[in-house]
Amino acid sequence: MPSATAFRIGVYVDYGNDYFCSGSGEATRSGETLRVDLTSAPGCSFEAKFDGDRIAVPGALPDACQKACSRRASLAGLNVERLSDSPSEAAALRDGRGRMLCDVGK
């Protein structure tokens, strides 16, 4: 979701059995590099690869990124593909607790 300075970004991964990661923040793009700052997990900032349709999170992340995850779940090494180009769909996404991932009010 576009924001005033970058893009709003949200992630929710459900690994089952109460293992999940959920976070939101901002991302900026420079070529194929996506600079992600999960403001919901202070200190969780990293560079991911983005080819326009797929985001590849590096295999090692700052320890602060664990704040976005339960138990031993992790965002490290996550690869996701675009499912839609619709901003309204992105704005409506929620995590497992019903929290907005790309809050349009920000």
TAPE-V68682 format. One record per pair of residues at least 4 apart in sequence whose ideal C-beta (glycine too) atoms are under 7 Angstrom apart, sorted by the first residue. I is the first residue (numbers start at 1). GAP is how many residues later the second one is. D is the distance in Angstrom with one decimal. If there is no record, write none. Layout:
BEGIN
I,GAP,D / I,GAP,D
END
This chain:
BEGIN
1,6,6.2 / 1,7,4.2 / 1,86,5.9 / 1,89,5.1 / 1,90,6.0 / 1,101,4.2 / 2,5,5.8 / 3,4,6.2 / 3,5,4.9 / 3,23,6.3 / 3,103,6.6 / 6,20,4.5 / 6,21,5.9 / 6,22,4.4 / 7,19,6.6 / 7,20,4.8 / 8,18,6.2 / 8,94,4.6 / 8,98,6.2 / 9,15,6.8 / 9,16,5.9 / 9,17,6.4 / 9,18,4.3 / 9,27,6.2 / 10,14,4.3 / 10,83,6.2 / 10,91,2.5 / 10,92,4.7 / 11,10,6.5 / 11,11,7.0 / 11,12,5.4 / 11,64,6.7 / 12,10,4.8 / 12,83,4.1 / 12,84,6.5 / 12,89,6.0 / 13,7,6.2 / 13,8,4.7 / 13,65,6.6 / 14,6,4.9 / 14,82,5.9 / 15,4,3.9 / 15,5,6.2 / 15,58,5.4 / 18,52,6.1 / 18,53,6.8 / 19,51,6.0 / 19,52,5.5 / 19,53,6.8 / 19,54,4.2 / 20,49,7.0 / 20,50,5.4 / 20,53,5.7 / 20,76,5.9 / 21,47,5.1 / 21,48,4.0 / 21,52,5.2 / 21,53,6.9 / 21,54,5.1 / 22,46,6.2 / 22,73,4.0 / 22,74,6.8 / 23,15,4.1 / 23,17,4.7 / 23,18,5.2 / 23,21,6.9 / 23,45,3.6 / 24,14,6.8 / 24,15,7.0 / 24,16,4.9 / 24,77,5.3 / 24,78,6.8 / 25,11,6.7 / 25,12,4.8 / 25,13,4.1 / 25,14,4.0 / 25,15,6.2 / 26,11,5.4 / 26,13,6.8 / 27,7,5.3 / 27,8,6.4 / 27,9,4.8 / 28,7,4.8 / 29,5,5.4 / 29,21,6.3 / 32,17,5.7 / 32,18,5.9 / 32,19,6.0 / 33,14,5.4 / 33,16,6.9 / 34,13,6.9 / 34,14,4.6 / 34,16,4.1 / 34,21,6.3 / 35,12,5.5 / 36,9,6.7 / 36,10,5.6 / 36,12,5.7 / 37,8,4.6 / 38,6,4.1 / 38,27,6.8 / 38,30,5.7 / 40,28,6.5 / 41,23,5.9 / 41,24,5.9 / 41,26,3.8 / 41,27,4.0 / 42,22,6.4 / 43,19,6.1 / 43,21,3.0 / 44,18,6.0 / 44,20,4.5 / 44,21,4.0 / 44,23,6.5 / 44,24,6.2 / 45,17,6.8 / 46,12,6.2 / 46,15,5.4 / 46,16,6.6 / 48,7,5.3 / 48,8,6.0 / 48,9,4.9 / 48,10,6.7 / 49,7,4.3 / 50,5,5.2 / 53,28,6.0 / 53,29,4.6 / 54,25,6.4 / 54,26,6.9 / 54,27,5.0 / 55,25,5.2 / 56,23,5.0 / 57,18,5.6 / 57,19,6.5 / 57,20,6.3 / 57,21,4.3 / 58,18,7.0 / 59,17,5.4 / 59,18,4.5 / 60,16,6.2 / 61,4,4.1 / 61,14,6.2 / 61,15,4.9 / 65,10,5.7 / 68,7,6.4 / 69,4,4.2 / 69,5,5.7 / 69,6,6.6 / 84,5,4.8 / 86,4,6.8 / 87,4,6.0 / 88,4,6.5 / 90,12,5.0 / 91,11,5.6 / 91,13,4.8 / 93,8,4.5 / 93,9,6.2 / 94,4,5.2 / 94,5,6.1 / 94,6,5.9 / 94,7,6.4 / 95,4,5.0 / 95,6,6.0
END
